[in-house]
Amino acid sequence: MTTGRRGRVAMGPEVTVGATGSFAHQLWQLKKAAGDPSYDRMRAELGALASKSALSDAARGHRLPSWDITWEFVRPLAVGVLGQDPRAVRRAWRVKWEAAAAQPDLAVAAIPGDRSTFVSDLDVPDGMAVRAGSRIVKTWMLRNSGTVPWIGRYLRRAASFGPDECVTPEEVPIPATQPGEEVRVSVDVRVAETPGYHQVYWKMVDATGRLLLPGQRAVFFLLRVV
């Protein structure tokens, strides 16, 4: 989803649902753990033997990168920056890559004229401190900024990251929304029991479960559990 103000969306994968999106997020987390070097630096200084566009595409989540591209993404970061054992790293990431390659991804529906814009968080701003095990309600304001009415749509939980799980419904309904209208979408959350940062991504789907707006970023909530 596009954002109504600069800086709202975390610089992660554009797609976080399904096996490919989850794998892309793992690549992104590795890049962050290694100090978030630019793709130019990964090539020029860290020795990645892949093009800048191939490295960037690997972490966007639209399609699973080849194993060769994956290794050239992982090797400079895990081995070159973090100092991990190359054999162990190669073995572990090969298992992850093969697992992602073996799983079918969600059916995708790219509808001409369909578009969503993030407007605001109506409560629980990103990074807010919340008590472990407590219950909260997270609400987003979204705008139907395209030309297609939203009828029978849902936000589906796509991926979660953190030391523990926040408990939520798998999906929440989006009220019928005409082009140009704004809509509130809320989800009940039972906060994780383990302190730390917890992030949960959500993507729009239709009544049959098809992924909508595949080229737009997910909405998410980010909690600091204390």
Backbone as a chain_set.jsonl record, in Angstrom:
{"seq": "MTTGRRGRVAMGPEVTVGATGSFAHQLWQLKKAAGDPSYDRMRAELGALASKSALSDAARGHRLPSWDITWEFVRPLAVGVLGQDPRAVRRAWRVKWEAAAAQPDLAVAAIPGDRSTFVSDLDVPDGMAVRAGSRIVKTWMLRNSGTVPWIGRYLRRAASFGPDECVTPEEVPIPATQPGEEVRVSVDVRVAETPGYHQVYWKMVDATGRLLLPGQRAVFFLLRVV", "coords": {"N": [[0.837, -1.189, 0.0], [0.449, 2.257, -0.713], [1.752, 5.162, 0.932], [0.505, 7.83, 2.935], [2.16, 9.705, 4.021], [5.556, 10.663, 4.172], [8.015, 8.302, 5.141], [6.508, 6.579, 6.703], [6.319, 3.823, 6.13], [8.047, 0.857, 6.864], [11.336, 0.023, 5.749], [11.257, -2.559, 4.321], [10.617, -5.747, 2.691], [8.525, -5.535, -0.259], [6.544, -7.351, -0.605], [5.212, -9.557, 1.709], [3.849, -11.825, 2.177], [3.187, -15.368, 2.007], [5.501, -18.007, 0.978], [7.623, -16.914, -0.525], [7.599, -14.163, 0.139], [8.104, -14.323, 2.9], [10.658, -15.44, 2.867], [12.068, -13.366, 1.629], [11.889, -11.47, 3.64], [13.509, -12.599, 5.579], [15.988, -12.365, 4.312], [16.155, -9.588, 4.296], [16.221, -9.073, 7.063], [18.709, -10.205, 7.671], [20.374, -8.465, 6.25], [19.922, -6.085, 7.661], [20.963, -6.862, 10.155], [23.619, -6.982, 9.524], [24.38, -4.391, 9.412], [23.077, -2.988, 7.461], [24.208, -2.452, 4.778], [24.598, -0.684, 1.646], [23.458, -1.815, -1.603], [25.307, -1.287, -3.557], [27.649, -1.132, -2.02], [27.72, -3.743, -1.067], [28.467, -5.052, -3.376], [30.835, -3.707, -4.301], [32.613, -3.498, -2.086], [32.19, -5.7, -0.401], [32.141, -7.882, -1.996], [30.01, -9.175, -3.378], [28.854, -11.211, -5.939], [26.861, -10.446, -7.872], [24.416, -8.57, -9.697], [23.408, -5.191, -8.901], [20.65, -4.787, -9.243], [19.702, -7.418, -9.154], [20.312, -8.17, -6.52], [18.736, -6.331, -5.12], [16.157, -7.052, -6.021], [15.956, -9.574, -4.878], [15.341, -9.144, -2.216], [12.888, -7.947, -2.281], [10.6, -9.477, -2.488], [8.838, -10.216, -4.522], [9.356, -12.379, -6.191], [10.921, -15.57, -5.86], [14.392, -15.559, -5.43], [17.039, -17.004, -7.457], [19.1, -19.803, -6.376], [21.816, -19.177, -6.66], [21.847, -16.338, -6.721], [20.757, -15.882, -4.212], [22.798, -16.9, -2.538], [24.882, -15.136, -3.14], [23.841, -12.873, -2.05], [23.657, -13.557, 0.65], [26.23, -14.526, 1.452], [28.28, -12.344, 1.5], [27.291, -10.864, 3.631], [26.605, -12.54, 5.905], [28.937, -14.087, 6.175], [31.111, -12.381, 5.41], [30.652, -9.92, 6.826], [29.421, -10.529, 9.345], [30.955, -12.615, 10.19], [30.397, -15.369, 10.28], [30.53, -18.989, 10.064], [31.337, -20.183, 6.892], [30.545, -22.674, 5.714], [28.531, -23.622, 7.423], [26.717, -21.516, 7.224], [26.064, -21.589, 4.481], [24.847, -24.107, 4.317], [22.636, -23.796, 6.078], [21.165, -21.699, 4.882], [20.643, -22.818, 2.408], [18.833, -24.798, 3.083], [16.703, -23.176, 3.941], [16.122, -21.845, 1.541], [15.389, -23.981, -0.179], [13.127, -24.879, 1.168], [11.413, -22.683, 0.847], [11.192, -22.695, -1.94], [9.773, -25.011, -2.335], [7.212, -24.535, -1.512], [3.95, -23.579, -2.458], [2.959, -20.332, -3.545], [0.591, -17.733, -2.627], [-2.409, -17.308, -4.566], [-2.642, -14.606, -6.836], [-4.249, -11.533, -7.511], [-4.164, -9.056, -9.712], [-5.737, -6.217, -10.171], [-6.756, -3.974, -12.593], [-6.622, -0.492, -11.957], [-7.03, -0.738, -9.253], [-6.215, 0.377, -6.057], [-4.613, 1.319, -3.012], [-4.195, 3.582, -0.295], [-2.293, 4.283, 2.529], [-3.447, 6.089, 5.288], [-3.393, 6.875, 8.081], [-2.269, 5.902, 11.401], [-4.63, 5.278, 13.803], [-4.507, 4.776, 16.433], [-2.289, 3.392, 18.918], [0.617, 3.975, 18.109], [3.464, 3.182, 15.987], [6.041, 1.324, 17.543], [5.233, 1.833, 20.097], [5.254, 1.391, 23.633], [4.002, -1.447, 25.201], [2.29, -3.496, 27.574], [3.372, -6.778, 28.355], [1.356, -9.533, 27.444], [-0.996, -8.088, 27.561], [-4.111, -6.711, 26.251], [-4.956, -5.115, 23.235], [-6.358, -2.819, 20.808], [-5.733, -2.357, 17.489], [-5.943, 0.14, 15.046], [-6.187, 1.109, 11.7], [-6.36, 3.758, 9.275], [-7.41, 3.681, 6.026], [-7.35, 4.584, 2.553], [-9.37, 4.22, -0.288], [-7.875, 4.662, -3.047], [-8.073, 4.173, -5.684], [-9.947, 3.14, -8.583], [-11.697, 1.124, -8.22], [-14.361, -0.383, -6.526], [-14.248, -1.511, -3.119], [-15.353, -4.453, -2.063], [-16.36, -7.096, -0.052], [-13.812, -7.627, 1.039], [-10.734, -8.274, 2.862], [-8.288, -7.791, 5.48], [-5.552, -9.785, 5.737], [-3.537, -11.598, 7.974], [-0.15, -11.642, 7.33], [2.616, -12.024, 7.863], [4.843, -12.373, 10.654], [7.171, -11.056, 13.01], [9.545, -11.333, 15.543], [10.52, -11.972, 18.994], [8.535, -13.585, 20.006], [5.042, -14.533, 19.665], [2.431, -12.323, 18.794], [-1.011, -12.599, 19.394], [-3.61, -12.769, 17.126], [-6.638, -12.44, 15.114], [-6.774, -14.384, 12.054], [-7.652, -13.007, 9.847], [-9.292, -9.875, 9.153], [-12.354, -8.139, 8.532], [-12.833, -5.722, 5.897], [-14.77, -2.92, 5.754], [-17.243, -2.204, 3.209], [-16.065, -0.094, 0.682], [-16.055, 2.72, -1.291], [-14.462, 4.092, -4.275], [-12.264, 6.743, -3.479], [-13.181, 7.019, -0.896], [-12.539, 6.819, 2.678], [-11.604, 4.385, 5.147], [-11.941, 2.717, 8.268], [-10.038, 0.157, 9.714], [-9.831, -2.402, 11.999], [-8.045, -4.442, 14.382], [-8.081, -6.914, 16.87], [-5.71, -7.496, 19.387], [-3.784, -9.715, 21.247], [-1.179, -9.133, 23.215], [2.202, -10.229, 22.866], [4.037, -12.404, 25.127], [6.727, -12.182, 25.563], [9.31, -9.863, 26.135], [10.431, -7.227, 23.914], [10.764, -6.163, 20.439], [7.972, -6.472, 18.342], [6.505, -7.273, 15.3], [3.848, -7.253, 13.0], [2.582, -8.051, 9.869], [0.104, -7.167, 7.397], [-1.954, -7.987, 4.623], [-4.125, -7.169, 1.864], [-6.861, -9.181, 0.875], [-9.218, -11.01, -1.203], [-12.583, -12.41, -1.007], [-12.153, -15.034, -1.703], [-9.625, -15.523, -0.917], [-7.561, -14.657, -2.53], [-4.592, -12.798, -3.115], [-4.575, -9.322, -3.116], [-3.652, -6.153, -4.64], [-0.829, -6.603, -5.246], [1.599, -5.282, -5.765], [1.941, -3.378, -3.824], [2.977, -2.179, -0.603], [2.66, -3.93, 2.532], [0.416, -3.183, 5.284], [1.142, -2.658, 8.766], [1.658, -3.447, 12.271], [3.766, -2.343, 14.903], [5.116, -3.192, 17.883], [6.52, -2.422, 21.075], [7.238, -4.546, 23.405], [6.994, -4.728, 26.872]], "CA": [[0.0, 0.0, 0.0], [1.206, 3.49, -0.677], [1.635, 5.835, 2.211], [0.08, 9.207, 2.843], [3.198, 10.617, 4.466], [6.889, 10.121, 3.988], [8.658, 7.678, 6.286], [5.612, 5.725, 7.483], [6.471, 2.4, 5.863], [9.376, 0.316, 7.128], [12.052, -0.312, 4.526], [11.361, -3.998, 4.206], [10.124, -6.253, 1.414], [7.246, -5.026, -0.729], [5.605, -8.454, -0.425], [5.623, -10.317, 2.884], [2.986, -12.984, 2.327], [3.613, -16.569, 1.32], [6.868, -18.475, 1.187], [8.575, -15.989, -1.136], [7.664, -12.955, 0.952], [8.758, -14.644, 4.164], [12.085, -15.612, 2.58], [12.607, -12.027, 1.394], [12.029, -10.785, 4.918], [14.699, -13.151, 6.227], [17.137, -11.707, 3.685], [16.164, -8.201, 4.78], [16.69, -9.091, 8.446], [20.152, -10.441, 7.631], [21.002, -7.22, 5.799], [19.869, -5.155, 8.788], [21.879, -7.343, 11.189], [24.981, -6.718, 9.057], [24.597, -2.951, 9.349], [22.309, -2.444, 6.339], [25.034, -1.84, 3.726], [23.933, -0.485, 0.361], [23.751, -2.87, -2.571], [26.577, -0.92, -4.191], [28.742, -1.536, -1.126], [27.773, -5.203, -1.056], [29.194, -5.489, -4.567], [32.162, -3.116, -4.456], [33.489, -3.708, -0.936], [31.984, -6.986, 0.262], [32.408, -8.939, -2.964], [28.846, -9.888, -3.898], [28.993, -11.448, -7.381], [25.537, -10.329, -8.484], [24.135, -7.178, -10.034], [22.656, -4.417, -7.912], [19.217, -5.035, -9.421], [19.399, -8.777, -8.699], [20.335, -8.154, -5.059], [17.558, -5.591, -4.673], [14.963, -7.857, -6.297], [15.911, -10.724, -3.972], [14.761, -8.748, -0.931], [11.613, -7.254, -2.468], [9.541, -10.423, -2.191], [7.928, -10.493, -5.632], [9.638, -13.725, -6.688], [12.034, -16.201, -5.151], [15.637, -15.482, -6.201], [17.734, -18.272, -7.669], [20.018, -20.11, -5.286], [23.071, -18.451, -6.864], [21.649, -14.956, -6.272], [20.59, -15.937, -2.757], [24.096, -17.084, -1.889], [25.658, -13.909, -3.295], [23.256, -11.932, -1.097], [23.919, -14.006, 2.021], [27.653, -14.738, 1.751], [29.022, -11.159, 1.951], [26.752, -10.345, 4.887], [26.739, -13.488, 7.016], [30.329, -14.513, 6.309], [32.033, -11.259, 5.33], [30.426, -8.895, 7.852], [29.108, -11.096, 10.659], [32.001, -13.562, 10.566], [29.881, -16.71, 10.52], [31.207, -20.068, 9.346], [30.738, -20.242, 5.549], [29.879, -23.947, 5.44], [27.289, -23.666, 8.197], [25.81, -20.528, 6.645], [25.579, -22.092, 3.192], [23.946, -25.229, 4.574], [21.4, -23.304, 6.695], [20.382, -20.922, 3.922], [20.167, -23.723, 1.359], [17.622, -25.423, 3.625], [15.643, -22.165, 3.892], [15.764, -21.588, 0.145], [14.669, -25.14, -0.706], [11.802, -24.897, 1.794], [10.605, -21.656, 0.183], [10.948, -23.115, -3.32], [8.851, -26.148, -2.347], [5.879, -24.128, -1.078], [3.221, -22.728, -3.404], [2.585, -19.017, -3.05], [-0.819, -17.404, -2.744], [-2.905, -16.792, -5.836], [-2.569, -13.15, -6.849], [-5.161, -10.866, -8.433], [-3.789, -7.669, -9.992], [-6.925, -5.648, -10.804], [-6.474, -2.624, -13.104], [-7.298, 0.599, -11.272], [-7.16, -1.003, -7.821], [-5.114, 1.029, -5.349], [-4.873, 1.676, -1.623], [-3.243, 4.507, 0.316], [-2.313, 4.372, 3.986], [-3.724, 7.454, 5.731], [-2.843, 7.129, 9.411], [-2.562, 5.061, 12.561], [-5.583, 5.996, 14.651], [-4.132, 4.504, 17.818], [-1.121, 2.521, 19.059], [1.65, 4.312, 17.122], [4.538, 2.202, 15.855], [7.066, 1.392, 18.572], [4.65, 2.146, 21.398], [5.484, 0.405, 24.685], [2.78, -2.091, 25.685], [2.585, -4.494, 28.597], [3.311, -8.169, 27.909], [0.131, -10.243, 27.765], [-2.168, -7.217, 27.589], [-4.95, -6.715, 25.049], [-5.103, -3.802, 22.622], [-7.004, -2.78, 19.501], [-4.983, -1.555, 16.524], [-6.816, 0.629, 13.979], [-5.594, 1.881, 10.607], [-7.236, 4.437, 8.328], [-6.976, 3.461, 4.654], [-8.154, 5.251, 1.524], [-9.494, 3.595, -1.6], [-7.369, 5.705, -3.938], [-8.189, 3.71, -7.059], [-11.244, 3.287, -9.253], [-12.411, -0.142, -8.028], [-14.971, -0.496, -5.195], [-13.816, -2.614, -2.26], [-16.502, -5.193, -1.553], [-15.976, -8.448, 0.324], [-12.358, -7.694, 1.196], [-10.224, -8.506, 4.208], [-6.859, -7.757, 5.742], [-5.111, -11.089, 6.233], [-2.217, -11.631, 8.594], [0.761, -12.144, 6.311], [3.885, -12.465, 8.442], [5.132, -11.753, 11.946], [8.578, -11.148, 13.36], [9.813, -10.95, 16.916], [10.919, -13.105, 19.829], [7.363, -14.349, 20.414], [3.909, -14.247, 18.79], [1.21, -11.631, 19.181], [-2.157, -13.396, 18.961], [-4.612, -11.979, 16.418], [-7.36, -13.215, 14.101], [-6.037, -14.558, 10.807], [-8.058, -11.939, 8.952], [-10.339, -8.982, 9.655], [-13.086, -7.6, 7.38], [-12.757, -4.318, 5.508], [-16.104, -2.477, 5.338], [-17.368, -1.794, 1.805], [-15.453, 1.229, 0.521], [-16.084, 3.186, -2.672], [-13.296, 4.896, -4.652], [-12.194, 8.061, -2.865], [-13.585, 6.977, 0.505], [-11.61, 6.308, 3.673], [-12.224, 3.346, 5.949], [-11.204, 2.249, 9.439], [-9.918, -1.297, 9.841], [-9.293, -2.664, 13.337], [-7.741, -5.822, 14.732], [-7.837, -7.174, 18.285], [-4.379, -8.074, 19.569], [-3.271, -10.104, 22.559], [0.245, -8.834, 23.101], [3.106, -11.339, 23.175], [4.502, -12.496, 26.508], [8.176, -11.99, 25.627], [9.71, -8.482, 25.838], [11.155, -6.982, 22.673], [9.972, -5.586, 19.355], [7.129, -7.437, 17.641], [5.918, -6.647, 14.119], [2.935, -8.126, 12.27], [2.199, -7.479, 8.581], [-1.226, -7.517, 6.896], [-2.186, -7.694, 3.21], [-5.52, -7.24, 1.464], [-7.27, -10.335, 0.077], [-10.652, -11.034, -1.483], [-13.329, -13.433, -0.275], [-11.623, -16.358, -2.043], [-8.27, -15.631, -0.4], [-6.548, -14.176, -3.47], [-3.86, -11.605, -2.716], [-4.852, -8.125, -3.902], [-2.644, -5.088, -4.559], [0.443, -7.308, -5.024], [2.767, -4.417, -5.867], [1.954, -2.374, -2.769], [3.488, -2.681, 0.667], [1.703, -4.312, 3.561], [0.316, -2.389, 6.504], [1.693, -3.442, 9.861], [1.834, -2.781, 13.562], [5.059, -2.591, 15.535], [4.967, -2.981, 19.317], [7.656, -2.665, 21.97], [6.645, -5.252, 24.539], [7.778, -4.533, 28.099]], "C": [[0.871, 1.238, 0.0], [0.936, 4.194, 0.631], [1.303, 7.295, 2.026], [1.107, 10.189, 3.354], [4.541, 9.914, 4.416], [7.386, 9.478, 5.276], [7.781, 6.74, 7.072], [5.947, 4.246, 7.333], [7.898, 1.953, 6.127], [10.02, -0.113, 5.821], [12.316, -1.807, 4.466], [10.872, -4.454, 2.851], [8.786, -5.629, 1.037], [6.157, -6.083, -0.59], [6.098, -9.299, 0.742], [4.753, -11.542, 3.107], [3.569, -14.166, 1.574], [5.073, -16.892, 1.563], [7.894, -17.494, 0.639], [8.719, -14.718, -0.314], [8.37, -13.185, 2.272], [10.264, -14.806, 3.97], [12.747, -14.256, 2.348], [12.81, -11.286, 2.706], [13.229, -11.318, 5.698], [15.974, -12.556, 5.629], [17.273, -10.279, 4.193], [16.667, -8.131, 6.22], [18.197, -9.326, 8.517], [20.889, -9.165, 7.237], [21.02, -6.184, 6.919], [20.866, -5.559, 9.872], [23.333, -7.055, 10.825], [25.257, -5.228, 8.89], [23.914, -2.258, 8.193], [23.189, -1.758, 5.294], [24.227, -1.663, 2.447], [24.273, -1.646, -0.57], [25.033, -2.559, -3.343], [27.755, -1.356, -3.329], [28.859, -3.053, -1.056], [28.573, -5.724, -2.244], [30.644, -5.005, -4.56], [33.117, -3.475, -3.325], [33.384, -5.106, -0.338], [32.037, -8.162, -0.702], [31.221, -9.734, -3.45], [28.946, -9.993, -5.416], [27.618, -11.516, -8.034], [25.289, -8.859, -8.749], [23.355, -6.503, -8.913], [21.167, -4.709, -8.019], [18.83, -6.428, -8.938], [19.376, -8.852, -7.178], [19.094, -7.458, -4.511], [16.29, -6.41, -4.862], [14.828, -9.013, -5.311], [15.195, -10.389, -2.676], [13.439, -8.008, -1.075], [10.421, -8.175, -2.256], [8.587, -10.735, -3.316], [8.121, -11.893, -6.204], [10.865, -14.262, -5.959], [13.299, -16.082, -5.998], [16.209, -16.877, -6.436], [18.656, -18.541, -6.483], [21.325, -19.334, -5.436], [22.956, -17.0, -6.391], [21.494, -14.916, -4.758], [21.939, -16.025, -2.055], [24.956, -15.829, -2.006], [25.082, -12.767, -2.464], [23.715, -12.277, 0.318], [25.41, -14.006, 2.355], [28.38, -13.478, 2.215], [28.565, -10.645, 3.311], [27.035, -11.288, 6.051], [28.192, -13.875, 7.259], [31.256, -13.305, 6.386], [31.891, -10.244, 6.444], [30.262, -9.508, 9.236], [30.092, -12.175, 11.099], [31.531, -14.97, 10.85], [30.599, -17.735, 9.648], [30.566, -20.264, 7.975], [30.017, -21.549, 5.255], [28.542, -24.032, 6.165], [26.258, -22.705, 7.623], [25.216, -21.048, 5.341], [24.561, -23.214, 3.386], [22.6, -24.728, 5.112], [20.537, -22.551, 5.692], [19.914, -21.767, 2.751], [18.885, -24.416, 1.81], [16.454, -24.436, 3.561], [15.17, -21.937, 2.463], [14.965, -22.75, -0.439], [13.267, -25.233, -0.112], [10.883, -23.873, 1.134], [10.242, -22.08, -1.234], [9.905, -24.225, -3.401], [7.422, -25.759, -2.014], [5.201, -23.279, -2.142], [2.889, -21.394, -2.768], [1.098, -18.777, -3.261], [-1.167, -17.0, -4.171], [-2.989, -15.271, -5.746], [-3.549, -12.607, -7.879], [-4.737, -9.41, -8.565], [-4.919, -7.044, -10.808], [-6.603, -4.244, -11.296], [-7.289, -1.565, -12.36], [-7.45, 0.414, -9.779], [-5.958, -0.416, -7.093], [-5.554, 1.403, -3.941], [-3.795, 2.628, -1.133], [-3.402, 4.46, 1.827], [-2.499, 5.834, 4.377], [-3.085, 7.721, 7.086], [-3.075, 5.945, 10.335], [-3.506, 5.853, 13.452], [-5.319, 5.759, 16.13], [-2.882, 3.63, 17.79], [-0.065, 2.844, 17.99], [2.774, 3.286, 17.119], [5.618, 2.426, 16.908], [6.542, 1.711, 19.952], [4.934, 1.021, 22.398], [4.147, -0.131, 25.186], [3.169, -3.216, 26.638], [2.427, -5.902, 28.036], [2.009, -8.814, 28.36], [-1.119, -9.391, 27.793], [-2.956, -7.341, 26.286], [-5.112, -5.29, 24.547], [-5.927, -3.949, 21.35], [-6.186, -1.847, 18.617], [-5.918, -1.16, 15.389], [-6.015, 1.448, 12.978], [-6.701, 2.618, 9.855], [-6.63, 4.264, 6.944], [-7.886, 4.222, 3.704], [-8.183, 4.389, 0.265], [-9.127, 4.663, -2.622], [-7.385, 5.277, -5.4], [-9.565, 3.972, -7.625], [-12.124, 2.059, -9.072], [-13.05, -0.165, -6.641], [-14.396, -1.685, -4.427], [-15.059, -3.255, -1.655], [-16.044, -6.611, -1.245], [-14.478, -8.628, 0.466], [-11.969, -7.815, 2.668], [-8.756, -8.098, 4.27], [-6.495, -9.1, 6.357], [-3.718, -10.966, 6.824], [-1.248, -12.33, 7.649], [2.049, -12.701, 6.887], [4.063, -11.763, 9.776], [6.581, -12.014, 12.303], [8.776, -10.609, 14.765], [10.159, -12.173, 17.732], [9.767, -14.0, 20.254], [6.221, -13.938, 19.492], [2.871, -13.377, 19.483], [0.038, -12.42, 18.602], [-3.203, -12.47, 18.357], [-5.493, -12.923, 15.604], [-6.496, -13.359, 12.848], [-6.412, -13.494, 9.782], [-9.169, -11.129, 9.597], [-11.032, -8.349, 8.456], [-12.808, -6.121, 7.16], [-14.165, -3.893, 5.094], [-16.11, -2.04, 3.868], [-16.932, -0.337, 1.655], [-15.44, 1.599, -0.957], [-14.811, 3.977, -2.996], [-13.369, 6.303, -4.064], [-12.56, 8.08, -1.395], [-12.449, 6.465, 1.386], [-12.344, 5.338, 4.59], [-11.319, 2.997, 7.126], [-11.213, 0.726, 9.455], [-9.207, -1.582, 11.158], [-9.031, -4.144, 13.533], [-7.49, -5.899, 16.236], [-6.522, -7.925, 18.433], [-4.19, -8.474, 21.032], [-1.755, -10.042, 22.462], [1.076, -10.039, 23.534], [3.593, -11.269, 24.618], [5.986, -12.163, 26.66], [8.536, -10.548, 25.292], [10.517, -8.386, 24.544], [10.235, -6.367, 21.639], [9.251, -6.696, 18.595], [6.413, -6.717, 16.509], [5.057, -7.669, 13.387], [2.453, -7.388, 11.027], [0.832, -8.012, 8.152], [-1.339, -7.105, 5.436], [-3.665, -7.889, 2.88], [-5.765, -8.466, 0.589], [-8.753, -10.214, -0.225], [-11.299, -12.206, -0.76], [-12.841, -14.846, -0.576], [-10.202, -16.562, -1.543], [-7.189, -15.177, -1.349], [-5.906, -12.896, -2.949], [-4.168, -10.463, -3.668], [-3.725, -7.112, -3.726], [-1.239, -5.67, -4.386], [1.668, -6.415, -5.073], [2.876, -3.377, -4.776], [2.355, -2.999, -1.443], [2.354, -3.017, 1.626], [1.57, -3.207, 4.603], [0.798, -3.273, 7.648], [1.475, -2.713, 11.175], [3.15, -3.243, 14.16], [4.942, -2.212, 17.001], [6.292, -3.208, 20.037], [7.087, -3.247, 23.258], [7.567, -5.131, 25.745], [7.162, -5.332, 29.238]], "O": [[1.92, 1.264, 0.645], [-0.004, 3.856, 1.35], [1.761, 7.93, 1.075], [0.956, 11.394, 3.149], [4.626, 8.7, 4.6], [7.207, 10.025, 6.364], [8.255, 6.142, 8.038], [5.869, 3.493, 8.303], [8.849, 2.589, 5.672], [9.338, -0.557, 4.897], [13.459, -2.255, 4.551], [10.724, -3.635, 1.943], [8.008, -5.24, 1.908], [4.978, -5.749, -0.47], [7.257, -9.712, 0.769], [4.899, -12.229, 4.118], [4.341, -14.001, 0.63], [5.787, -16.163, 2.252], [8.927, -17.263, 1.269], [9.833, -14.245, -0.091], [9.148, -12.342, 2.718], [11.054, -14.364, 4.805], [13.861, -14.02, 2.816], [13.789, -10.558, 2.868], [13.892, -10.559, 6.404], [16.929, -12.274, 6.353], [18.377, -9.818, 4.484], [17.445, -7.242, 6.566], [18.883, -8.711, 9.334], [21.914, -8.829, 7.83], [22.015, -5.484, 7.105], [21.54, -4.703, 10.446], [24.18, -6.902, 11.705], [26.262, -4.847, 8.289], [24.139, -1.071, 7.96], [22.944, -0.6, 4.954], [23.281, -2.409, 2.197], [25.248, -2.366, -0.355], [25.76, -3.472, -3.735], [28.743, -1.885, -3.839], [29.964, -3.591, -0.992], [29.278, -6.727, -2.128], [31.567, -5.788, -4.783], [34.297, -3.728, -3.567], [34.368, -5.641, 0.172], [31.984, -9.315, -0.275], [31.391, -10.869, -3.897], [29.105, -8.983, -6.101], [27.261, -12.512, -8.664], [25.882, -7.997, -8.101], [22.725, -7.164, -8.087], [20.491, -4.862, -7.002], [17.751, -6.608, -8.375], [18.517, -9.521, -6.603], [18.476, -7.932, -3.558], [15.443, -6.46, -3.971], [13.714, -9.392, -4.947], [14.519, -11.24, -2.097], [12.916, -7.491, -0.088], [9.343, -7.712, -1.885], [7.609, -11.451, -3.103], [7.161, -12.523, -6.65], [11.725, -13.506, -5.508], [13.288, -16.465, -7.167], [15.9, -17.815, -5.701], [18.956, -17.646, -5.694], [21.885, -18.88, -4.439], [23.863, -16.489, -5.734], [22.031, -14.028, -4.096], [22.19, -15.305, -1.088], [25.683, -15.491, -1.072], [25.78, -11.787, -2.203], [24.11, -11.399, 1.085], [25.807, -13.537, 3.422], [29.051, -13.526, 3.246], [29.352, -10.061, 4.057], [27.628, -10.892, 7.055], [28.63, -13.979, 8.405], [32.08, -13.201, 7.294], [32.893, -9.752, 6.962], [30.892, -9.06, 10.193], [30.068, -12.604, 12.253], [32.192, -15.702, 11.586], [31.197, -17.393, 8.628], [29.358, -20.492, 7.898], [28.971, -21.535, 4.607], [27.542, -24.462, 5.59], [25.074, -23.028, 7.541], [24.008, -20.959, 5.123], [23.54, -23.262, 2.7], [21.546, -25.177, 4.661], [19.32, -22.737, 5.651], [18.881, -21.463, 2.154], [17.961, -24.6, 1.018], [15.346, -24.808, 3.176], [13.97, -21.847, 2.203], [13.966, -22.528, -1.124], [12.324, -25.621, -0.803], [9.711, -24.156, 0.887], [9.119, -21.855, -1.684], [9.228, -24.367, -4.419], [6.506, -26.558, -2.208], [5.814, -22.354, -2.676], [2.571, -21.331, -1.581], [0.431, -19.52, -3.981], [-0.347, -16.431, -4.89], [-3.361, -14.719, -4.71], [-3.671, -13.145, -8.979], [-4.926, -8.619, -7.641], [-5.043, -7.313, -12.003], [-6.211, -3.395, -10.494], [-8.493, -1.723, -12.159], [-7.947, 1.308, -9.095], [-4.814, -0.678, -7.465], [-6.71, 1.757, -3.707], [-2.627, 2.504, -1.503], [-4.512, 4.581, 2.346], [-1.804, 6.713, 3.867], [-2.324, 8.676, 7.236], [-3.944, 5.105, 10.1], [-3.202, 6.989, 13.816], [-5.853, 6.469, 16.981], [-2.47, 3.178, 16.722], [0.123, 2.06, 17.06], [3.011, 2.606, 18.117], [6.055, 3.552, 17.141], [7.325, 1.849, 20.892], [4.862, -0.157, 22.05], [3.261, 0.642, 25.552], [4.242, -3.808, 26.517], [1.463, -6.188, 27.326], [1.602, -8.667, 29.512], [-2.209, -9.913, 28.027], [-2.516, -7.996, 25.341], [-5.371, -4.371, 25.324], [-6.164, -5.059, 20.874], [-5.973, -0.684, 18.96], [-6.608, -2.01, 14.826], [-5.268, 2.354, 13.347], [-7.841, 2.156, 9.807], [-5.485, 4.647, 6.706], [-9.05, 4.474, 4.013], [-7.151, 3.893, -0.186], [-9.968, 5.472, -3.015], [-6.787, 5.932, -6.253], [-10.261, 4.898, -7.209], [-13.18, 1.956, -9.696], [-12.339, 0.02, -5.653], [-14.096, -2.728, -5.007], [-15.733, -2.648, -0.823], [-15.412, -7.257, -2.08], [-13.929, -9.654, 0.064], [-12.743, -7.509, 3.575], [-8.067, -8.062, 3.251], [-7.061, -9.503, 7.373], [-2.837, -10.32, 6.256], [-1.486, -13.459, 7.22], [2.524, -13.746, 6.443], [3.504, -10.69, 10.003], [7.149, -13.048, 11.952], [8.241, -9.561, 15.126], [10.102, -13.294, 17.227], [9.998, -15.073, 20.811], [6.408, -13.085, 18.625], [2.476, -13.651, 20.616], [0.088, -12.86, 17.453], [-3.633, -11.506, 18.992], [-5.139, -14.088, 15.42], [-5.595, -12.553, 12.612], [-5.592, -13.12, 8.944], [-9.891, -11.616, 10.467], [-10.377, -8.049, 7.459], [-12.58, -5.367, 8.107], [-14.71, -4.466, 4.15], [-15.099, -1.564, 3.352], [-17.372, 0.536, 2.402], [-14.88, 0.874, -1.779], [-14.15, 4.477, -2.086], [-14.403, 6.967, -4.142], [-12.279, 9.061, -0.706], [-11.534, 5.783, 0.924], [-13.553, 5.451, 4.787], [-10.094, 2.981, 7.001], [-12.246, 0.09, 9.24], [-8.116, -1.07, 11.406], [-9.695, -4.994, 12.938], [-6.783, -5.066, 16.804], [-6.25, -8.872, 17.695], [-4.409, -7.671, 21.938], [-1.132, -10.803, 21.722], [0.701, -10.772, 24.449], [3.563, -10.211, 25.248], [6.449, -11.892, 27.768], [8.106, -10.046, 24.254], [11.192, -9.333, 24.139], [9.071, -6.083, 21.92], [9.841, -7.72, 18.252], [5.79, -5.677, 16.722], [5.475, -8.807, 13.177], [1.979, -6.255, 11.107], [0.447, -9.133, 8.484], [-0.889, -6.028, 5.046], [-4.363, -8.668, 3.529], [-4.988, -8.759, -0.319], [-9.464, -9.428, 0.402], [-10.643, -12.91, 0.008], [-13.086, -15.762, 0.208], [-9.629, -17.637, -1.716], [-6.007, -15.291, -1.027], [-6.585, -12.022, -2.411], [-4.041, -10.609, -4.884], [-2.94, -7.202, -2.781], [-0.524, -5.269, -3.467], [2.691, -6.754, -4.477], [3.804, -2.569, -4.787], [2.111, -4.179, -1.191], [1.254, -2.471, 1.544], [2.481, -2.4, 4.79], [0.855, -4.495, 7.513], [1.152, -1.526, 11.2], [3.587, -4.375, 13.953], [4.697, -1.052, 17.33], [7.08, -4.074, 19.658], [6.528, -2.53, 24.088], [8.765, -5.397, 25.655], [7.672, -5.304, 30.358]]}, "num_chains": 1, "name": "protein.A"}
